[in-house]
Amino acid sequence: MKPHVAQVGHHVGGKFGVEDIGGAAGRAGGGDHPTGLALDFMVDTATGNSVAEYVLANRKAFGVTYVIWRQRYNDGSGWSVMEDRGSPTANHMDHVHVSFQANATVKVTC
């Protein structure tokens, strides 16, 4: 996991009490997880709504490229509905996915 990604993960996890945060481990294929540029915050709906809203509100400061939550995608221009991927986890119903810029400079505290 890239240092700036870990920094944001630690900050957001601490702010919202999220202890189950996934990164690059055990990930194959495409996407941002294998390169250390994505996090999954495993949450209930209320916490996920708050996490997604907070990350999007701070996306420039955090170096976020996009968020996926509850089968919707948002790159800062509003939510778009995604296709059905076949399961609650694949549809991001149980976790907020956050992808990051490769070379972001992030300064957050916990």
Buried (B, 14 or more C-beta within 10 A) or exposed (E): BBEBBBBBBBBBBEEBEBEEBBBBEEBEEEEBBBBBBBBBBBBEEEBBBBBBBBBBEBBEEBBBBBBBBBBBBBBEEEBEEBEEEEEEEEBBEBBBBBBBBEEBEBEBEE
